[in-house]
Amino acid sequence: MDKFILSLNVLKNIISKRTTFAVALKNVFSSNFLEKQDRIDISALTGCVLRHYLVFNYFYEKNISTDGDVDEKHAVFCLIANELYLKRFSKTEMVSAFKNVIKNNKSISQILNHALSEHLIPDDLDKKSTLYLSLRYNTPEWIVAMWQKYYGILLTITILKSNNKTSHLTVCPNELLKDKTQILAEHAKIKSSPVDGIYIFEEKFNFKAIQNDDLTLFPIKMATKLLLDKLDIDPFKGTAIFSAIQNNMSLYLYSKFGRDILLENLTNNHQHYLKEMRYAKKIQCSNTEIFEIPHNQIITCLSKKVSTFIVLPKSSMFDLLRTTPDYFLRTNREDLDFIIKEQFETLSEASEQVEEGGNLVYMVPTLSKKESMVVINDFLSSHTDFVLKEEKQFFPFEEYESCLYYAILHKKDLL
């Protein structure tokens, strides 16, 4: 099947079925025999459409149709994306592929000429309006409005601009498996980051192949490493992590404290569970227990209370706005109420397993105050045995390239 038509299949799966970009590509690639260059072309074209999806949709509905066929609409998006931004394929080649898809009364040439001759965003639109900023930075209008309410217009624009930039892949050497000097010497394009012990990985080849091979390098966010170093973790007093989101915190703790650290690793994410099982086997951890459980059954797994409990619950994951071109198409405002409810339940469940004098750590990669400060305030109101020790909100335009929020809660010693 033609690669341009397959691109429409990828977009349809993402938009209609809320499939992730990576999974949608994988589904198309696995069911069609494609040359490597065809796979690259499909990824590039669909990725370009997704990075400009909101403004393309606005232009299409304003100038062409409000109820057009989905494939027709996405074919138009592909044409505009290539002509304006990608510039990889000939217009003749693409028009030929889409001639039986685009059946609008306007000819393909008319549509393209209009898109190229006019600004996709009207010149008379207020440059500070939520609609303009949404179209300009490919971010849902409700998110722009929320950030304006929280942070004001100037900080919101700074956040939006930073989300348009590519973030670095940051990694940590696993000194438990190999000497750090040797690890760094094996990778020519690796440099120091603003955080001690974290490095920016710049090599072109597939990083996953390296990680899956020996785990001597593993990705970790700079802000996450800063938080973990801040915690007063005693490796033999008992530490627990609940994760609804895939991460490499356990690998960092193994590397820092050794394979004998007392660690309870819990998750309700099946892929993360399988990954943690593989990690523990590779590292040969002797005191790690790994469980796959619902967020509200934490108490059923732990035999005794722990000194430090880190909670990384389900969240809006606004960190992905910077790295995942389709993320905003799979999240909506209505989901937030369910997410916040689950965050509070997870935090409350974990709090029962923290010993007196211990710490409960809450972390969410988001810029939503309802998921961060409001959740913590509500928790403290109903759990008077805890006090707020420290909280911090990172922003993506800062040197650590993160929107992580964390709160360190201390459980009072009643004696």
N, C-alpha and C positions, 0 to 999 in steps of 0.2 A: 504494500500500500504506500502511496505517496507520503513523504515525510511531512508535508504541509497539512495533509488531511489527518495524519497521526497527531500532529500538534493540537488540532481541534479536539481530539479524543482526550489528550492530556488535560486541556483546559476544562472540558466538560466534566471530567472526574473531579477536578479541584473545586469548580464552582458549584456544580449540582449536588455532588456527593460529599463535599467537604473532605475529600481525600488530600493527604499531604502532597506537596510537590514531589518529594522523593519517591513516595509510593506510587503516585500517578505515573511518573516516568518509568519506574520499574515494571509496572503492569503492562505498559505499552511495549517496552523493550523486550520483555519476556515472551510476549505473544506474537511478535513480529521479527522476522529475520532482518536485521539492519546492520549495515556497515558502521564502523566506528564513527566516521564523519557524519553520517546521518543522525546518530545518537547525539553527537555534539551539537548539530544544527537544531534538532528538536529542543534540546535543553536550552540553548541560547535564545531561540525564538520565543518559547513559552515563558522563559524567565524574564525576557524583556517586556512581554505583554503584562505579566503580573506586576512588574515594577512601575508600570504606568496605568494600571487597570482602572483606577477610579477616574482619571481624567479622560481616558478613552471612552469609558461608559457614559460619562457626562456629555462628551461631544456627540456620541452616537445617538443618545436619547434626545438631545436638543436639536440635532440637525438631520437625523435620518429616520429613526423609528423608536417608539417607546415600548413596542411589543413585538419586535422582530424575532425571527428564529434564532435560537442560541448559537448554532453553528455559523449562521450568516454573520451574526454580530461578532463572534470571535474571529472569523475570517477577516473581517474589516479591521479588527484590532491588530491582527498579524501583519496585514499590509501596511498599516500606519506605523506600527512599531519598526518594521524593516526600513521604510522610507525615511523616517525621522531620526531613528536612533541606531538600529543595528547595522543597516546598510551592508548586509552580507549577501543577499540574494537579488537576482534581477527581477524587476517588476513584471516583465513578460512571463518569467517562470512561475511566479506566484499567482498572477492573474489566471494563467492557464490551469493551475491546480485548483483554483477556487471558482472557476467559471460556472460550475454546476451547483455551487453552494450559495453564492451571493445572487439572490433573485430579486433584490430590491429594484424599485422602478428607476432609481438613479443608476447610471452606469458606474462601473468600478472606477473608471477614469475621473468621473465627476466627483465621486466620493473622495478619492485621493487628492485631487486638485483642491477641493475645499479644505481638506485637512491640512494641506501643505501651505495654502495661501492665507488661511486664517489662523489666529492663535487658538490653540485648543482651550485655553482658559480666556474668557472674554476680558478685554482690556479694562472695561468699566467696572469689573468686580473689585470690591474693597479689598486691598492687599492685607488687611488685618482681620478680615472676616473668617469665620470658621470654615466656610465653604471654600474660599480661596486657598487657605492653608491646607485643607484636606486634599484638594486637587493638586496643589503645588508639590506636596510632600507625600502623596499617595498613602495617607493615613485617614481612617474613618473619621467623619466629622464629629461623632460623639466623643471620640478619644481626644480630639483637639479641644473641644469644648470643656471636657473634664480637666485637662491640663491647664487651660486658661483660668478656670475657676480656682484651681489649686495654686498655680505658680505665677499667673499673670502672663501677658502677651509676649514680653521679651524673652522670658525664660522658656516659654513654650516654643517659640521660634528657634531658639538655640537647641532645644531637645530635638525638634523636627529635622533641623539641619544635620545634627550629629547622626541621626538614624539613617540618613542618606549616604553615609560614609561606611566603607567596609571596615569591620572590626578585625583586629589581629587574632590569629590562633595562638593562644598562650599555653605553654606546656611546662611540666615539672619533671625533672629527672628523677627516676626511682632509684635512689641510692641503696635501697635494700637489695637490688638485683645486680647493680653494676656501679662502678666508680663514676662519680659525676664528671670528672675530667675526661674519662674515656667516652662517656655518652656524648658530651659536647663536641669532642674531637671527631666523632663519627658523622656529624651533621655540619656541613660547611655554612649553611645559611640559617644560623640560629644566633640570636642576639639577646642581650639583657633587656628586661622590661623595667618599668618603674618600681616593681616589687621584687625584693631580694629573693632569689631562689626560683623565680618564674622567668621563663624565656619566651621570646617571640619566635615562632616557627615560620620560616618564609620559604621553605622548599616547595617545589612545584608538584612533586609526585604525591601519590595517595598516602596521606598520613594514617588512615585507618589500617593500612597494610602493616605499618610499623608497629602501631599499638597492638594489633591482634597477634603480632609475631612474638614479641617478648616483653611488652609492658615496661620497657626501660624509660620510655617517655609517655606521659599521659596528659591529656588536655585538662586544664583547670583554670577557672576565671581568677583574675588578679584579686578581685574583691572577696571571693570565697577564701582564698589563701590568707588574706589579711584577717578575715574573721576567725578562721580556724586557729591562727597563731595567737590571736587575742584571748582565746579561751584557756582557762587554767585546767587543762585536761591532765588527769593522772591516769596513765595507761593501765594501771592495775586496780583502779577503783571502780571501773565499769563505765563504759560509754555506749550510748545507743543513738542510732540514726534512723529516722523514718523518712523515706523519700517517695514522693509521688512522681518525681521528675528525675530523669537519668542524670547522673553526676559521677564524679570521681573522688568524692570526699574520703571514701574508705581507702583508696589507693594512697592518698596523701597521708592519712593517719598511719597506714602500714609503713610507709617510707620514713615517716618522722619518728615513730615510736617502736618500730619493729614488729615482727610477725606474731609476737606473743601478747599484743594488746588485747585487753578484754573488750570485745566489741559485739554488740547486738545490732544486726543490720536488718531493718524491716522495710518492706516496700509493698505497694499495691499495684506496681507496674511490672507486668510479666517480663518484658524485655530487660528491664533493669535487674530483676531477680536473676535471670539467666546469666547476665553479665557479671553480677556480684559473685555468683557461684563459681564462674570461671576464674575470676580474679583470686578468690580465696584459695582455690585449688592450685593455681599457678604460684602464688606467694607461699603456699603451704602454711596457712594460718592455723594455729592450734587452738586459739581461744575465741574464734569468731563463730557466731550463730547467725544464720540467714533465714528469714521467713518471708513468705509472700502472704499478706493478709489485708483485709479491708482496713480503711483508715480508722474505723471505730472499734477495732478489735485488738488494739495494741496491748491492752492489759492481759490478754489471754496468752501472750507469747513469753513475756518476761518473768523469770522465776524470782527475781529480786529487783529492788530499786537500784538505779544507777546514779552516778555522780554528775554526769553531763548527758543531757538528752537534746539532740539536734533535730529539729522538725523542719522539713522542706516539703510542705504540702502542695496540693494542686493549686495553681494560681493562673492569673491571666497571662503570665509569661510575656510581658511587654518587651523583655529583652530580645525576643525573637523578631520584633519589628525591624531590627537592624540586620539580621542575618538570614531571614527566611522570607522570600519574596511573596509567598502566598499566605503568610500568617494572618493578616488582617481579614482575609476572606473566610477564615475558620473560627473567628471569635466574634461575639456580639455582646451588647450591653446586657441582654436578658440572662446571659450565662453567669454574670457576676454574682447575683444573689445566691445561686447554688454553690458557687466557688467559695464565697465568704462563709457560708454556713458550714461547708466541709472544713475550711481552715480552722474555724473556731472549735469544731468537734475534735479535729486531730490534735490541736494544741491542748485541749482539755483532757483528752484521753492520755496523752503523753505525760501531762503534769502529774498524774497519779503515780507514775513510775519514777519520779525524781526524789531522791532521798533528801532529808533535811540538810540544809547547808549546800545543796547542789544547785546546778544551773540548768535552766530550760532555755534553749536557743531557738528562736523563730526566725526563719529566713524565707523571703519570697522575691523573685526577680520581677519586680513590677514598679510602676509609677502611679499606683492607685492608692490613695490614702485610706480608702475603705478596706483594702486588703492588708494594710500595714498598721498605721497608727490607730485606726478605729477598732480593728480586731484586737490589738494589744490592750487598748483602754477598756474594751468590753470584758476581756479576759481578766484583767486586774480587778475590775469591779466585782466580779463573781468569784474570784480566787484570791482572797485576802491574805493567804499564806505566801503569796509571791510579791516581790517588789521589782520594779524596773531598775536594772543596773545600768544599762546603756542601750541606746538605739541610734541608728544611722541610716540615712537614705543616700545611696550613690546615684549619680546621674551619668547618662551615656556620653556626655560631652567632656567629662572629666578624664584624667589620664588613665583611670582604671577601666574605662569603657564598659560600664555596667549600670544597670538600674536596680541593683540589689538593695532591698531593705532588710535590716536585721534588728532584732531586739534580744538582749540578754536579760533573762529574768532569773532572779535569785530566790530560792525557796528558803524561807526563814527557818532558823534553828529555834525550835520552841522551848528548848531548855535554857 
